[in-house]
């Protein structure tokens, strides 16, 4: 949207929208062509190895996001409690 708004004075609304859409579609299409097919496995590749890799990846993701969440939660709580003034009765 920002790029489209900046292009409107030079290209007009319609041409800016087309240029912005092309600026999005072209890199996505290039990335799609350059990345390998997700099902591209050589013949005879053991399914157990693939399954173990997927389970290990899932475990790593779980550990990563749990750690990030807990650390962020602790740091946010610490920052918020430090800023709150004490309540006087």
Protein Blocks (a to p, Z undefined) as FASTA:
>chain_A
ZZmmmmmmmnojklmmmmmmmmmmmmmmmmmmmpccfklccehiafklmmmmmmmmmmmm
mmmmmmmmmmmmmmmmmmmmmmpccddZZ
